[in-house]
Amino acid sequence: SLCAVDPIEQTLTVHHQAVSSTPLTLKFDNCVLNTGASPADSFPSRHPHCYYVKPIRDLLRVLPFLDQAINVPNPSLAIVGGGAAGIELAFSFRERYGRDCEITVISKYRFENDPSLKAGADQIRRSFAQRDINLIDERSVVEVSKTDVLLDSGQTIPANAICVATPVSPPSWIAQSSLPTNEGFLRVDQMLRVQGSNHLYAAGDIVSLQTPRGRSGVMAVRAGQYLADTIWAKLKGLTPRAFSPQKNWLTLLNLGDGKAIGIRGAFVAKGRLMFCIKDAIDRQFIRRYSPQAPLKGGVMRCEGCAAKLPGMTLQTAFSQHFEDAAVEQRGNRLRFRSIDALTYLVNDPYLMGFLTVRHAVSDIWAMGGSPISCLSLIAVQRADNQNLESEEFAEAIRGIQDAAAKYETILVGGHSFSLDQPMIAISIEGEGLLSFSKQSVEQDDELWLTGPIGSGILFAALSSGQSVGNSIDCWIKQATRSLSNASRLAVEHGVNAMTDVTGFGLAGHIKEMLGTTRFSIEWTDEIDVFDGVARCTRHGIHSTAYESNQLYAGSVGIGAPDPVVFDPQTCGPLLVAIQPAGARDLIKAWRELGLSPQRVGRVTTETS
């Protein structure tokens, strides 16, 4: 998230939401700001079901909680905010919750105060009345108790749930930046440049235009193409044209029953035709920004740990299976060494540096050891401008150093160069008193993972343009967790074997565990996956390493409950084999760490 902008030094200060760290500083030559804005805390609230629903993703997140709050006798819902968002919410919730739910819209102003709603104000009120939706306008909310909404008139409105859809406020980063503002919003000129800066542009809800306009998604969308053209013109040394914002636009309010109200200037209409127009516009917009089906033979190869060579290639080249790390006796202790590398899953050098360290130290944890030091090999994206290379290198090193601190190791050196495709490698060294072989499973061992799987599928979906951003964010939070204590507890509770699940997928790593023994696996009925993975697999999305992993797993994959067992994992979970008697206490201890362990199978004989 953005923390501050320095227009003189031409830097952005950002906080990496997925990885807890101190703020990062990024340099820019030209920058477009369009972060959007959200309602501030408009009033004090002690209500357990008071939800701010802008941006819309927040509504989708809290909708199950709203449904639960309304699922009581004689429910009541209060909507604070009388703009287009609050109006559409009222109509939609009437359809969702039926006539038994009392719905009240509280608006600080009359509809006539909003130019985009003025002509349709009477039609909106009539539609409210027809659907038994209460309207209280020209009143402000003072506070919200555990059961009621208190207005500035002294009136109280009972509410089982409250949705707040008030106008947006300036984001906090603007106040932390030395930028010109108007009522807290960025002042921009006719070319959408932030006033006083020749390299900084802004659009959407965060700006105050020279010719005032309402804050609407229409304005932000139309500014997008203009800014794209403007930046290209500037880079080519041309003079961009001025931005000409719309004075009026068609506002379409969904009534939730297959009808809509259309308003533009003095024009007002209501009916199914207006809904059909709204539906067509919305679907066309979604199609425009939806990914096209990839051309045959044009599937993008997956990166991260999915970019490693197939297991069968390594099996052919080597006559033996290797452990997760090389082991050397040093006095009364063991020294572990391993190396791992990742190509870029996302275009974020800091995050890739962080993830590569996490991916590498996992080999030490899998051996039952603790990391002590590491070396880095960084290949940045080759560029004509050496400043770009040095900035990418600095971000990657910062990520490596922050990860090394989190995972209790030390970066002691490394090497760097530039390539057409960037990558980061980490050589890791650790130590311990015991060494755990991945091939020491015993009959009736239970196989447990420290968490869900499915990262390869998510990144395959991302590379094909699917909307999986929230799922990726959830994965990153899981992937960057330290499993050091999970490994230590596994050792203390007497696991027979341990490994980490990475590029060969769960089935491939179980195959390595079973090795040349007479054992096989009896799979559980289901496998826990990251949010969004099941939806992707239903649409036939899988990693480009899927087929080679399935081939490598061989008979181990037979009877698996989900194809996700062949999915390559980056920064995957630990996998342990432990007798049932010891599993209960280990799983309890893992859960106390905040992990979500899952049993995936049982070691059995081939004839059982």
C-alpha positions as CSV (number, residue, x, y, z in Angstrom):
1,S,0.0,0.0,0.0
2,L,1.1,3.5,-0.7
3,C,2.4,5.5,2.3
4,A,3.7,8.7,0.8
5,V,4.9,10.4,-2.4
6,D,7.9,12.7,-2.8
7,P,7.5,14.7,-6.0
8,I,10.9,16.3,-5.7
9,E,13.0,13.2,-5.2
10,Q,10.5,11.3,-7.4
11,T,10.0,8.4,-5.0
12,L,7.2,6.4,-3.6
13,T,7.2,5.1,-0.1
14,V,5.2,1.8,0.1
15,H,4.4,-0.8,2.7
16,H,4.4,-4.4,1.4
17,Q,1.0,-5.7,2.6
18,A,1.9,-9.3,2.1
19,V,5.2,-9.3,4.0
20,S,5.6,-7.5,7.3
21,S,8.5,-5.1,6.8
22,T,9.6,-1.5,7.1
23,P,8.5,0.7,4.2
24,L,10.2,0.5,0.9
25,T,11.3,3.4,-1.3
26,L,10.7,3.1,-5.1
27,K,12.0,5.6,-7.6
28,F,10.1,6.7,-10.7
29,D,10.6,8.8,-13.8
30,N,6.8,9.2,-14.4
31,C,4.1,8.0,-12.1
32,V,0.3,7.8,-12.4
33,L,-1.6,7.7,-9.1
34,N,-5.1,6.2,-9.1
35,T,-5.3,4.4,-5.8
36,G,-9.0,5.1,-5.2
37,A,-10.4,6.3,-1.9
38,S,-12.6,4.8,0.9
39,P,-15.0,6.2,3.4
40,A,-13.3,7.2,6.6
41,D,-14.8,6.2,10.0
42,S,-17.7,8.6,9.8
43,F,-19.0,8.0,13.3
44,P,-18.2,6.0,16.4
45,S,-19.7,2.5,16.4
46,R,-20.1,-0.3,18.9
47,H,-22.3,-2.4,16.7
48,P,-21.1,-5.9,16.0
49,H,-22.4,-5.8,12.4
50,C,-21.5,-2.3,11.1
51,Y,-19.7,-2.7,7.7
52,Y,-18.2,-0.2,5.4
53,V,-18.9,-1.4,1.9
54,K,-16.7,0.7,-0.4
55,P,-14.8,-0.5,-2.4
56,I,-17.2,-3.2,-3.5
57,R,-14.8,-6.1,-2.7
58,D,-15.4,-5.2,1.0
59,L,-19.1,-5.9,0.5
60,L,-18.4,-9.3,-1.0
61,R,-16.2,-10.1,1.9
62,V,-18.7,-9.2,4.6
63,L,-21.8,-10.4,2.8
64,P,-21.9,-13.8,4.7
65,F,-21.8,-11.9,8.0
66,L,-24.6,-9.6,6.9
67,D,-26.7,-12.6,5.9
68,Q,-26.1,-14.1,9.4
69,A,-27.1,-10.9,11.1
70,I,-30.3,-10.6,9.2
71,N,-31.3,-14.2,9.7
72,V,-33.3,-13.4,12.9
73,P,-37.1,-12.8,13.5
74,N,-38.2,-9.3,12.3
75,P,-34.8,-8.2,11.0
76,S,-33.8,-4.6,10.3
77,L,-31.1,-3.2,8.1
78,A,-29.8,0.4,8.0
79,I,-27.9,1.8,5.0
80,V,-26.0,5.0,5.7
81,G,-25.4,7.0,2.5
82,G,-27.8,8.2,-0.1
83,G,-25.7,8.2,-3.2
84,A,-26.0,5.7,-6.0
85,A,-24.2,3.0,-4.0
86,G,-26.6,3.3,-1.0
87,I,-29.6,3.4,-3.3
88,E,-28.7,0.3,-5.2
89,L,-27.8,-1.5,-2.0
90,A,-31.3,-0.8,-0.7
91,F,-33.0,-2.2,-3.8
92,S,-30.7,-5.2,-3.9
93,F,-31.1,-6.1,-0.3
94,R,-34.9,-5.8,-0.6
95,E,-34.7,-8.6,-3.2
96,R,-32.2,-10.6,-1.2
97,Y,-34.0,-10.4,2.2
98,G,-37.6,-10.1,1.2
99,R,-40.3,-7.9,2.6
100,D,-39.9,-9.2,6.2
101,C,-36.7,-7.2,6.6
102,E,-37.2,-3.5,7.5
103,I,-34.7,-1.4,5.4
104,T,-33.9,2.2,6.1
105,V,-31.7,4.5,4.0
106,I,-30.2,7.4,5.9
107,S,-28.9,10.3,3.7
108,K,-27.2,13.5,4.8
109,Y,-28.5,15.3,1.8
110,R,-31.6,15.2,-0.5
111,F,-31.2,13.3,-3.8
112,E,-31.5,16.7,-5.6
113,N,-28.2,17.8,-4.2
114,D,-26.4,15.2,-6.4
115,P,-26.3,16.4,-10.1
116,S,-26.3,12.8,-11.3
117,L,-29.4,11.9,-9.4
118,K,-31.3,15.2,-9.3
119,A,-33.7,14.6,-12.3
120,G,-34.6,11.1,-11.0
121,A,-35.1,12.0,-7.3
122,D,-38.9,11.6,-7.4
123,Q,-38.6,8.4,-9.3
124,I,-36.2,7.0,-6.7
125,R,-38.5,8.0,-3.8
126,R,-41.5,6.4,-5.5
127,S,-39.5,3.2,-6.1
128,F,-38.5,3.2,-2.4
129,A,-42.1,3.5,-1.3
130,Q,-43.3,0.7,-3.7
131,R,-40.7,-1.6,-2.1
132,D,-41.4,-0.5,1.5
133,I,-37.9,1.0,1.9
134,N,-37.8,3.8,4.4
135,L,-35.9,7.0,3.6
136,I,-34.6,9.5,6.1
137,D,-32.8,12.4,4.4
138,E,-31.1,15.6,5.6
139,R,-30.0,13.8,8.7
140,S,-26.6,12.7,9.9
141,V,-25.6,9.7,12.0
142,V,-24.0,10.7,15.3
143,E,-23.1,7.3,16.6
144,V,-24.1,3.7,16.5
145,S,-24.8,1.7,19.6
146,K,-24.8,-2.1,19.9
147,T,-28.4,-2.1,18.6
148,D,-29.4,1.3,17.2
149,V,-28.4,4.1,14.9
150,L,-28.5,7.5,16.6
151,L,-29.3,10.5,14.3
152,D,-28.5,14.2,14.9
153,S,-32.2,14.8,15.4
154,G,-32.2,12.5,18.4
155,Q,-34.1,9.8,16.5
156,T,-32.9,6.2,16.9
157,I,-33.2,3.5,14.2
158,P,-33.1,-0.1,15.4
159,A,-30.8,-2.2,13.2
160,N,-29.5,-5.8,13.2
161,A,-26.9,-4.8,10.6
162,I,-25.6,-1.5,9.1
163,C,-24.0,-0.9,5.7
164,V,-22.0,2.4,5.4
165,A,-21.8,3.7,1.8
166,T,-21.0,7.3,2.5
167,P,-18.9,9.4,0.1
168,V,-15.2,8.7,0.0
169,S,-12.5,10.6,1.9
170,P,-9.0,11.4,0.8
171,P,-6.6,8.4,1.4
172,S,-4.2,8.9,4.3
173,W,-1.0,8.9,2.1
174,I,-2.0,12.3,0.6
175,A,-1.6,13.9,4.0
176,Q,1.8,12.3,4.4
177,S,3.0,13.8,1.0
178,S,4.0,17.3,0.2
179,L,1.4,17.6,-2.6
180,P,-1.1,20.4,-3.4
181,T,-4.6,19.6,-2.3
182,N,-8.2,20.9,-2.4
183,E,-10.2,19.7,0.6
184,G,-7.7,16.9,1.0
185,F,-7.8,15.7,-2.7
186,L,-5.0,16.1,-5.1
187,R,-5.2,19.2,-7.3
188,V,-4.5,18.4,-11.0
189,D,-4.2,20.5,-14.1
190,Q,-5.9,20.0,-17.5
191,M,-3.5,17.2,-18.3
192,L,-4.2,15.4,-15.0
193,R,-0.7,16.4,-13.8
194,V,-0.5,17.0,-10.1
195,Q,0.0,20.7,-9.9
196,G,3.7,21.7,-9.6
197,S,5.0,18.4,-10.9
198,N,5.9,17.5,-14.4
199,H,6.3,13.8,-13.7
200,L,3.3,13.0,-11.5
201,Y,-0.2,12.3,-12.7
202,A,-3.4,11.4,-10.9
203,A,-7.0,10.3,-11.6
204,G,-10.1,8.9,-10.1
205,D,-11.6,9.5,-6.7
206,I,-8.3,11.0,-5.3
207,V,-8.3,14.1,-7.5
208,S,-9.9,17.5,-7.5
209,L,-10.3,18.6,-11.2
210,Q,-10.0,22.2,-12.3
211,T,-13.6,21.9,-13.7
212,P,-15.4,20.2,-10.7
213,R,-17.1,16.9,-11.4
214,G,-18.8,14.3,-9.2
215,R,-16.8,11.3,-8.0
216,S,-17.8,8.5,-10.3
217,G,-16.2,5.3,-11.7
218,V,-17.0,6.8,-15.1
219,M,-14.4,9.5,-14.6
220,A,-11.7,7.1,-13.4
221,V,-12.3,4.7,-16.3
222,R,-12.3,7.4,-19.0
223,A,-9.1,9.0,-17.5
224,G,-7.3,5.6,-18.0
225,Q,-7.0,5.7,-21.8
226,Y,-6.2,9.4,-21.7
227,L,-3.3,8.9,-19.3
228,A,-2.0,5.9,-21.3
229,D,-1.9,8.1,-24.4
230,T,-0.5,11.1,-22.5
231,I,2.4,9.1,-21.0
232,W,3.3,7.6,-24.4
233,A,3.2,11.1,-26.0
234,K,5.5,12.5,-23.3
235,L,8.0,9.7,-23.8
236,K,8.0,10.4,-27.5
237,G,8.6,14.1,-26.9
238,L,5.1,15.1,-28.1
239,T,2.7,17.6,-26.4
240,P,-0.3,15.8,-25.0
241,R,-3.8,17.1,-25.5
242,A,-5.8,18.4,-22.5
243,F,-8.2,16.1,-20.7
244,S,-11.9,16.9,-21.3
245,P,-14.1,15.4,-18.6
246,Q,-17.7,14.6,-19.2
247,K,-20.3,17.1,-17.9
248,N,-23.0,14.5,-17.8
249,W,-23.2,10.7,-17.9
250,L,-25.9,8.0,-17.8
251,T,-26.5,6.9,-14.3
252,L,-28.3,3.5,-14.2
253,L,-29.7,2.3,-10.8
254,N,-30.4,-1.4,-10.6
255,L,-33.8,-2.0,-8.8
256,G,-32.9,-5.6,-8.2
257,D,-36.0,-7.0,-9.9
258,G,-35.0,-6.8,-13.6
259,K,-35.7,-3.1,-13.9
260,A,-33.6,0.0,-13.5
261,I,-33.8,3.8,-13.4
262,G,-31.8,5.7,-16.0
263,I,-30.8,9.3,-15.4
264,R,-28.8,11.6,-17.7
265,G,-29.2,15.4,-17.3
266,A,-33.0,16.0,-17.4
267,F,-33.7,12.6,-18.9
268,V,-35.3,10.0,-16.6
269,A,-36.7,6.6,-17.5
270,K,-37.6,3.4,-15.6
271,G,-38.2,-0.1,-16.7
272,R,-36.7,-3.3,-18.2
273,L,-35.1,-1.5,-21.1
274,M,-33.0,0.5,-18.7
275,F,-31.9,-2.7,-17.0
276,C,-31.0,-4.3,-20.3
277,I,-28.9,-1.3,-21.2
278,K,-27.2,-1.4,-17.8
279,D,-26.6,-5.1,-18.1
280,A,-25.2,-4.8,-21.6
281,I,-22.8,-2.0,-20.6
282,D,-21.6,-3.9,-17.5
283,R,-21.1,-7.2,-19.4
284,Q,-19.3,-5.4,-22.2
285,F,-17.0,-3.7,-19.7
286,I,-16.3,-7.1,-18.0
287,R,-15.5,-8.7,-21.4
288,R,-13.2,-5.9,-22.3
289,Y,-11.0,-6.6,-19.3
290,S,-11.4,-10.4,-19.2
291,P,-8.6,-12.6,-20.5
292,Q,-8.9,-14.0,-23.9
293,A,-8.6,-17.8,-24.4
294,P,-4.9,-18.6,-25.1
295,L,-4.0,-19.6,-28.6
296,K,-3.3,-23.3,-29.1
297,G,0.3,-24.0,-28.3
298,G,0.7,-20.6,-26.7
299,V,0.3,-21.5,-23.0
300,M,2.8,-19.6,-20.9
301,R,5.2,-21.8,-19.0
302,C,4.8,-21.5,-15.3
303,E,7.6,-19.9,-13.2
304,G,8.7,-20.2,-9.6
305,C,9.3,-23.8,-8.5
306,A,7.2,-25.0,-11.5
307,A,10.1,-23.9,-13.7
308,K,12.4,-26.7,-12.4
309,L,13.2,-29.6,-14.7
310,P,10.8,-32.6,-14.6
311,G,11.4,-35.3,-11.9
312,M,11.7,-37.9,-14.6
313,T,14.6,-36.0,-16.2
314,L,16.5,-36.0,-12.9
315,Q,15.6,-39.6,-12.2
316,T,17.1,-40.6,-15.6
317,A,20.3,-38.5,-14.9
318,F,20.9,-39.7,-11.4
319,S,20.8,-43.3,-10.1
320,Q,19.6,-42.3,-6.7
321,H,17.2,-40.0,-4.8
322,F,18.8,-37.1,-2.9
323,E,17.7,-35.8,0.5
324,D,16.5,-32.3,0.8
325,A,19.9,-31.1,1.9
326,A,23.5,-32.6,1.9
327,V,24.6,-33.7,5.3
328,E,28.1,-33.5,6.8
329,Q,29.3,-34.5,10.3
330,R,31.0,-31.6,12.2
331,G,32.0,-32.9,15.6
332,N,28.9,-33.7,17.5
333,R,26.7,-31.7,15.2
334,L,25.5,-32.1,11.6
335,R,26.0,-29.5,8.9
336,F,23.3,-29.2,6.2
337,R,23.7,-27.6,2.8
338,S,21.2,-26.9,0.0
339,I,20.5,-24.5,-2.9
340,D,17.3,-23.3,-4.4
341,A,16.3,-20.9,-7.1
342,L,13.2,-19.2,-8.3
343,T,12.3,-17.4,-11.5
344,Y,9.9,-14.5,-11.0
345,L,6.4,-15.5,-10.1
346,V,5.4,-11.9,-9.9
347,N,7.2,-8.7,-11.1
348,D,8.2,-7.8,-7.5
349,P,12.0,-8.1,-6.9
350,Y,11.5,-7.5,-3.1
351,L,8.9,-10.2,-2.7
352,M,10.8,-12.7,-5.0
353,G,14.0,-12.2,-2.8
354,F,11.9,-12.9,0.3
355,L,10.2,-15.9,-1.2
356,T,13.4,-17.5,-2.4
357,V,15.0,-17.4,1.0
358,R,11.8,-18.9,2.5
359,H,11.9,-21.6,-0.2
360,A,15.5,-22.4,0.5
361,V,15.4,-22.6,4.3
362,S,12.5,-25.0,4.0
363,D,15.1,-27.7,2.9
364,I,16.9,-27.2,6.2
365,W,13.7,-27.4,8.2
366,A,12.8,-30.6,6.4
367,M,16.0,-32.1,7.6
368,G,15.2,-31.2,11.2
369,G,17.9,-28.4,11.3
370,S,18.1,-24.7,11.7
371,P,19.5,-22.3,9.1
372,I,22.6,-20.3,10.0
373,S,23.9,-18.5,6.9
374,C,23.1,-18.1,3.2
375,L,24.6,-16.9,-0.1
376,S,22.7,-15.2,-2.9
377,L,22.9,-15.3,-6.6
378,I,20.8,-12.5,-8.2
379,A,20.1,-12.2,-11.9
380,V,18.2,-8.9,-12.6
381,Q,16.3,-8.2,-15.8
382,R,18.8,-7.0,-18.4
383,A,18.2,-3.4,-19.4
384,D,19.8,-0.6,-21.4
385,N,19.4,1.7,-18.4
386,Q,21.8,0.5,-15.6
387,N,19.8,2.5,-13.1
388,L,16.9,0.1,-13.6
389,E,19.2,-2.9,-13.0
390,S,20.7,-1.4,-9.9
391,E,17.2,-0.5,-8.5
392,E,15.9,-4.0,-9.1
393,F,19.0,-5.4,-7.4
394,A,18.5,-3.2,-4.4
395,E,14.9,-4.3,-4.0
396,A,15.8,-8.0,-4.3
397,I,18.7,-7.7,-1.8
398,R,16.3,-5.9,0.6
399,G,13.8,-8.8,0.3
400,I,16.6,-11.3,0.9
401,Q,17.9,-9.5,4.0
402,D,14.4,-9.1,5.5
403,A,13.7,-12.7,5.0
404,A,17.0,-13.8,6.4
405,A,16.3,-11.8,9.5
406,K,12.8,-13.4,9.8
407,Y,14.0,-16.9,9.3
408,E,17.0,-16.5,11.7
409,T,19.8,-16.8,9.2
410,I,22.5,-14.4,7.9
411,L,23.3,-13.3,4.3
412,V,27.1,-13.6,4.1
413,G,27.8,-12.9,0.4
414,G,26.8,-13.7,-3.1
415,H,27.1,-12.9,-6.8
416,S,25.1,-10.8,-9.3
417,F,24.6,-10.4,-13.0
418,S,21.9,-9.5,-15.6
419,L,19.9,-11.9,-17.8
420,D,17.0,-11.7,-20.2
421,Q,14.9,-13.5,-17.5
422,P,15.4,-12.5,-13.9
423,M,15.9,-15.1,-11.2
424,I,17.2,-15.4,-7.6
425,A,19.1,-18.4,-6.1
426,I,19.9,-18.9,-2.5
427,S,22.6,-21.3,-1.1
428,I,21.6,-22.1,2.4
429,E,23.6,-23.7,5.3
430,G,22.2,-25.0,8.5
431,E,23.0,-27.3,11.5
432,G,21.3,-29.7,13.8
433,L,21.8,-32.7,16.1
434,L,19.7,-35.1,14.1
435,S,19.1,-35.7,10.4
436,F,15.7,-36.9,9.1
437,S,15.7,-39.0,5.9
438,K,12.6,-38.6,3.7
439,Q,12.8,-42.3,3.0
440,S,12.4,-43.7,6.5
441,V,8.6,-44.2,6.6
442,E,7.0,-47.1,8.4
443,Q,3.8,-49.1,7.8
444,D,0.7,-47.3,9.1
445,D,2.4,-43.9,9.3
446,E,0.0,-41.1,8.8
447,L,1.0,-38.4,6.3
448,W,0.4,-34.9,7.5
449,L,0.9,-31.5,5.8
450,T,1.4,-28.2,7.8
451,G,-1.1,-26.4,5.5
452,P,-3.0,-26.3,2.2
453,I,-1.6,-26.6,-1.3
454,G,-2.4,-25.3,-4.8
455,S,-0.1,-22.4,-5.4
456,G,0.9,-23.7,-8.8
457,I,-2.7,-23.6,-10.0
458,L,-3.2,-20.1,-8.7
459,F,-0.1,-18.8,-10.6
460,A,-1.1,-20.6,-13.7
461,A,-4.5,-18.8,-13.4
462,L,-2.7,-15.5,-12.8
463,S,-0.5,-15.9,-15.9
464,S,-3.5,-16.5,-18.0
465,G,-5.2,-13.3,-16.8
466,Q,-7.7,-14.8,-14.4
467,S,-8.8,-12.7,-11.4
468,V,-7.1,-14.5,-8.5
469,G,-5.4,-11.5,-6.8
470,N,-7.0,-12.0,-3.4
471,S,-6.2,-15.7,-3.5
472,I,-2.6,-14.9,-4.3
473,D,-2.4,-12.5,-1.4
474,C,-3.7,-15.2,1.0
475,W,-1.2,-17.6,-0.4
476,I,1.7,-15.1,0.2
477,K,0.7,-14.7,3.8
478,Q,0.8,-18.5,4.2
479,A,4.0,-18.9,2.2
480,T,6.0,-16.4,4.1
481,R,5.2,-18.0,7.5
482,S,8.2,-19.6,9.3
483,L,7.9,-23.3,9.7
484,S,10.9,-23.5,12.0
485,N,8.8,-24.2,15.1
486,A,6.7,-26.7,13.1
487,S,9.9,-28.6,12.2
488,R,11.2,-28.5,15.8
489,L,7.9,-29.9,17.1
490,A,7.9,-32.6,14.4
491,V,11.4,-33.7,15.7
492,E,10.3,-33.6,19.3
493,H,7.2,-35.7,18.6
494,G,9.1,-38.4,16.8
495,V,8.2,-38.3,13.2
496,N,9.7,-41.1,11.1
497,A,10.3,-39.0,8.0
498,M,10.0,-35.4,6.9
499,T,10.3,-33.4,3.7
500,D,8.9,-30.2,2.1
501,V,6.4,-30.2,-0.7
502,T,7.8,-28.1,-3.7
503,G,8.2,-28.5,-7.4
504,F,7.3,-32.2,-7.9
505,G,3.9,-31.8,-6.2
506,L,2.5,-33.6,-3.2
507,A,2.3,-37.0,-5.0
508,G,5.8,-36.7,-6.3
509,H,7.3,-36.0,-2.9
510,I,5.3,-38.8,-1.4
511,K,6.8,-41.1,-4.1
512,E,10.3,-40.0,-3.0
513,M,9.3,-40.8,0.6
514,L,8.2,-44.3,-0.3
515,G,11.3,-44.8,-2.5
516,T,12.0,-48.4,-3.3
517,T,10.1,-49.8,-0.3
518,R,7.1,-52.1,-0.6
519,F,4.8,-49.4,0.7
520,S,2.1,-47.5,-1.0
521,I,-0.3,-44.7,0.0
522,E,-3.9,-44.9,1.0
523,W,-5.2,-41.4,0.2
524,T,-7.7,-39.4,2.3
525,D,-11.1,-38.4,0.7
526,E,-10.1,-34.8,0.1
527,I,-7.2,-32.4,0.1
528,D,-7.4,-28.9,1.6
529,V,-6.4,-26.2,-1.0
530,F,-5.9,-22.4,-1.0
531,D,-9.0,-20.3,-1.6
532,G,-9.7,-20.0,-5.3
533,V,-7.9,-23.2,-6.3
534,A,-11.1,-25.3,-6.6
535,R,-12.7,-22.8,-8.9
536,C,-9.6,-22.8,-11.1
537,T,-9.5,-26.6,-11.4
538,R,-13.2,-26.6,-12.3
539,H,-12.2,-24.4,-15.3
540,G,-9.4,-26.8,-16.3
541,I,-6.6,-24.6,-15.2
542,H,-3.4,-26.3,-14.1
543,S,0.4,-25.6,-14.0
544,T,2.5,-26.5,-17.0
545,A,4.4,-28.9,-14.7
546,Y,1.2,-30.8,-14.0
547,E,1.7,-33.6,-16.6
548,S,5.4,-34.2,-15.9
549,N,4.6,-34.3,-12.1
550,Q,1.8,-36.8,-12.8
551,L,4.2,-39.0,-14.8
552,Y,6.9,-38.7,-12.1
553,A,4.4,-39.7,-9.3
554,G,3.5,-42.9,-11.2
555,S,1.4,-45.4,-9.2
556,V,1.5,-43.1,-6.1
557,G,-1.0,-40.8,-7.8
558,I,-3.5,-43.6,-8.4
559,G,-6.6,-43.1,-6.2
560,A,-5.7,-39.5,-5.3
561,P,-8.9,-37.5,-4.5
562,D,-7.8,-34.3,-6.3
563,P,-5.5,-33.5,-9.2
564,V,-4.0,-30.8,-7.0
565,V,-1.6,-33.6,-5.7
566,F,0.4,-33.1,-9.0
567,D,0.5,-29.3,-8.6
568,P,4.0,-27.8,-8.0
569,Q,4.3,-25.8,-4.9
570,T,6.5,-22.8,-4.2
571,C,7.3,-22.2,-0.5
572,G,5.1,-25.3,0.1
573,P,4.2,-26.9,3.5
574,L,6.2,-29.6,5.4
575,L,5.1,-33.2,5.0
576,V,5.7,-35.7,7.8
577,A,5.2,-39.4,8.3
578,I,4.3,-40.3,11.9
579,Q,2.7,-43.1,13.7
580,P,-1.0,-42.5,14.7
581,A,-0.1,-42.6,18.4
582,G,2.2,-39.6,18.1
583,A,0.2,-37.7,15.5
584,R,-2.5,-36.4,17.8
585,D,-0.2,-34.5,20.0
586,L,1.9,-33.1,17.1
587,I,-1.2,-31.9,15.3
588,K,-2.5,-30.2,18.5
589,A,0.9,-28.4,18.8
590,W,0.9,-27.4,15.2
591,R,-2.6,-25.9,15.6
592,E,-1.5,-24.0,18.6
593,L,1.1,-22.3,16.3
594,G,-1.8,-21.1,14.1
595,L,-1.2,-23.7,11.3
596,S,-3.9,-25.6,9.5
597,P,-2.5,-29.1,9.3
598,Q,-4.3,-31.8,7.2
599,R,-3.9,-35.5,6.9
600,V,-3.5,-36.6,3.3
601,G,-3.0,-40.3,3.6
602,R,-1.7,-43.4,5.3
603,V,1.3,-45.6,4.5
604,T,0.3,-49.1,3.7
605,T,1.5,-52.2,1.9
606,E,0.9,-52.9,-1.7
607,T,-1.3,-55.8,-1.0
608,S,-3.5,-54.2,1.7
